[in-house]
Amino acid sequence: MQSNAVQRIDCCPWCSKKLPESLRDKWFEFLEKEYSLDDPHREEQEKLIPEEFKTDEWWKERGL
């Protein structure tokens, strides 16, 4: 039997410090707002994702 269970962690398992908020939703928002990519997982749009969005550069440049 296969399970699709996901466990969310809010704190670091080693030091117990609270982890920062996820930037997942913002990643999608910026791609749609700045590049009109409303479904960046589609093959056609995936090719158009700027390189900065494939690293941590996109959020560091925006001070997030």
SVG drawing of the C-alpha trace seen along z (x, -y; Angstrom):
<svg xmlns="http://www.w3.org/2000/svg" viewBox="-2 -43 23 45">
<polyline fill="none" stroke="black" stroke-width="0.4" points="0.0,0.0 1.4,-3.4 0.9,-6.4 0.9,-10.1 1.3,-11.3 3.2,-14.5 4.6,-15.7 5.1,-19.4 7.9,-20.5 7.9,-24.0 11.1,-23.7 14.6,-22.5 14.9,-18.9 18.5,-19.6 18.4,-23.0 14.6,-23.5 14.6,-27.0 11.5,-27.9 12.0,-27.5 11.4,-30.5 8.1,-30.7 7.9,-28.9 8.5,-30.9 6.7,-28.4 3.6,-30.6 5.6,-33.7 7.7,-31.9 4.5,-31.2 3.2,-34.7 6.4,-36.4 6.5,-34.1 3.0,-35.0 3.2,-38.7 6.6,-39.4 6.7,-36.8 3.0,-35.8 3.8,-32.2 0.6,-30.9 1.6,-27.2 5.4,-27.0 5.2,-23.2 3.8,-22.9 6.6,-21.9 6.2,-25.0 6.3,-27.4 9.0,-25.5 11.4,-26.4 10.7,-30.1 11.5,-30.2 14.4,-32.6 17.6,-31.1 17.4,-33.2 14.2,-31.3 16.1,-28.0 18.3,-29.1 17.9,-31.1 18.8,-34.3 15.2,-35.3 14.2,-35.7 17.5,-37.1 17.4,-39.8 13.9,-40.8 14.9,-40.9 12.6,-38.1"/>
</svg>
